[in-house]
Amino acid sequence: MTETKFPEENASSLASNFKICCNRPWLVAEFASPHQMVSWSLNRPGFTTAERVAWLEVGNDELITVTDPKTWFQHRLLAVDLGDAVGLITARNVACYEIASATVDDVQADCLITLGLNNGETVGKRQDPMLHVLHAGTINILAAVSVPLTDAALLEMSSIVAQARTTALLRFGYRRPCMDDIVTGTGTDCIVTAAPCSSRPQAYAGMHTAIGEAVGRSVLEATTAAAIAWFNDWCQPNTALSR
């Protein structure tokens, strides 16, 4: 990562598991050591080992001309020396990220999120695709813990992240003007879960564990804050919002 693109004054120490550097159009979370990650990232999907997760902020006018998103995105990452990062794409101003942390029984969990609900959906009830034309919006989440996990536990942690995100959205109660139901996510959401690499990983990360509690708490807090910030930035006062 070049210093000219990500200077130290843009670094944040709000998270203990990783350092945050924001210099639009990039937002980067950098770990001090390799971490096992799982996601459905466009450039590095599935299980992978990485030290960085990178968000790219893009506009509708830029995306509309892209015919091969994966190749285009990889070129953008390589151009700023982020080819090894797990990459995420968002239309949200990346400087509007939210971060939340929680510690339970010495397990530290950090959640870094960008959120937009312009193409929000309600699970199990897909909207007409024409409603999403030029209305980009997504929820991108990085959730990291301080303890190593098996592949199965990392997947279990991902389910806790998804559950916490959806719970936060249901409590928030946003409805798009074209929808009757509360938005539970968007059609382009992505979750990255990360844990340190180790030869002695923990096997469980569900809601009965300290890991699951810490992860759930941090994601609930960050998602709620991100939803409120997005709504205040983008929505008119009369937009439907149940409380």
N, C-alpha and C positions, 0 to 999 in steps of 0.2 A: 504494500500500500504506500503510495507516494505521499510525502509530507505536504507537498503543495496542494494536494486535493483534500487531505484530511489533517489539517493542522491541529496541534495539541490543544489550542484554545477552544476547539469544538468538541473536546472529549468530555464525557460525563462519568462520574463515579457513583451514580445513583444505584447501579446494580453491582452486586459483589461477584457474580459469576462471570461477567463480561464487561468490557469497556464499550461505551457508546460514542460513536463519532458521527456527527450530522453535518453535511455540507451539500445542500441541494444541488442536484437531484438525488443524492445518495444518502442513505442512512445505513451505518454499518455497526454490527455488534461483533466485537472481537474478543475471543477467549484467550487466556494465557497459555493454554495447552490444547492438544487435539481432543475433540469431543465426539462421542458417538451421537449421531442425529438420525431422525427419521421424519420424512415429510413427503408431500407430493409436489415439491418444488419443480418448476419448469426445467431447470438445467441440471439438478442433481436429485432426482426423486428416489424414494425408497430409503434404505439404510445406507449411511455413508459416514465417513470420518472427516471432520472439517474443523477449522479454527475460526471461521467467520460466517456470518449471515448478513446478506446485503439486500437492502430495499432499493429499488429504482423508481423514482417518481416520473410518471409519463402523463402526457395529455392526450385527449381524444384525437387531436389533429395529427399526432405522431403515430398513434396506434392504427389509425384507419388505413394507412398505406402499407402496413406490415402483412406480408403473405406467409412468412415462415417465422413465427414468434420465437421458437426455440433457438434457431440460428441467430436471429437478430439480437436476442437477449444475450447470448453467449458472446457475441462480438462487443456489445456494450460493456459487459463485465470485464472482458480481456483488455479493453481500451483503458481501463483505470486500474489494472493489476488486481482484479477481483475474480479472476477465472476459477480460483479454487473455492470460492464462497458458495454457500447454498443461497440461491437468489430468489427474490420476491419482487413482484411488480405491483405498483399501486398508483391510483390517480390522486390520492390524498397528499397534501403537502407533508412531506416527510418530517419537517420540523415540528409538526403537530403530533408527534408520537407521545404515547403515555408509557410510563414505567411504574411497576408496583412490585414490592418484595414482601415476602413473609418467611418467618422462621418458626419451625415447629420441631421440638426435640433435636436441635442442632442441625436440622435439615434446612438449608436456605434455598428458596425458590424465587426466581425473578421472571417477570413477564414483561416483554416489550411488544407493543402493539401499535399498528396504524389502522384506522377504521373509517370506512365510508359506507353508507347504506343506500346510495343512489340506485343500485340494481338489486336491492334487497328481495329476498324470497321468504316464503313460509314453507318449512319442510313438508314434503308430501303433497305440495300443491304448486306446481310450476306455473309461472306466469307466461303470457304470450311473449316470445323473444323480441318482438317489435317494441315492447315497452322498455327494453334495455338499450336500444340504439342510442349511442352517444350519451349514455348515462353511466359512465364508469363508476364503480365503487366496489370496494372489497375490504375484507378484514384479514390482515396478515399478523400472525402471532408467533413470537418466539418465546417458548417457555423452557427455562433451564433450571436444573437442580445441582446441588453441590456434591451429591453422592452418585457413584457409578450404578448403572442399571443394566440388567440383561436386556436382550432384544424384546422379549415378551413384556417386561416391565416398562420399557420405553413406549411400547404400543399402548399398554394400559394407561400410562401417563397421558398419552395423546387423547385417550377417551375422556379423561378427567378434564383436560383443557377444553375439549369440545363441549362437554357438559356445562362447565363453568361459563364459557362464552355465551351459550344459548340461554342459560339461566339469567345471566346479566341482561341479555336482550329482552327476554320475556318480562323481567321486572321493569325495564326501561319503557317498554310498551309502544315503540314506534310503528306506525302504519304509513306506508307510502300512499299518496293520494289515490293511486289506481287500485289499492288493495283494501280488503276488509279485515284481513288477519294481521296479527303482529309479525313483524319481520323477525325471523330466527337466524338469519345469516344471509350471505349473498352467493351468487352462482360461481364466484371465483375465489372464495376464502381459501387460505392456506395456513396450516399449523406446522411449525417446526418444534420438535421436542429435542432437548439436548441434555447429555449427562457426561461426566468425565470418563475417559477410557481407563479401565482397570481390569486386572485379572481376577478380582473378587467383587463382582457386581451384586447388587441387591436384586432379589427376584420378584418383588411385588411393589406396586405403586398405586394401589386402589384407595378407596375412600376410608378404609379401616387403618391406613398407614399414615405416619407423619408426613411422608412424601406427598401422598394424595391430598392431605389437608393443606399443606403449604402451597402446593401447586394450585389447588382450587381457589384458595383465598387470594393469591396474587393475581390470578386471571380474572376473577370476579371484580376485584378492585380496578384493575387496569382497563377492562372492557367497559365498565360503567363510566369511568372518567372519560374514556375515548368517545363513547356514545354521546355523552353530554356535550363535549367539546365540538363534535361534528354537528350535532343538532343546532347548537348556538351559532355555528359558522355558516350553515347552509340552508336551514329551513326557515320558512316564513312563520310568523307568530300563529297563524291559523292552521298550520299543518297538524293533522290528527296525531295526537299523542295521548294515550290513556295513562292514567296514574293509578 
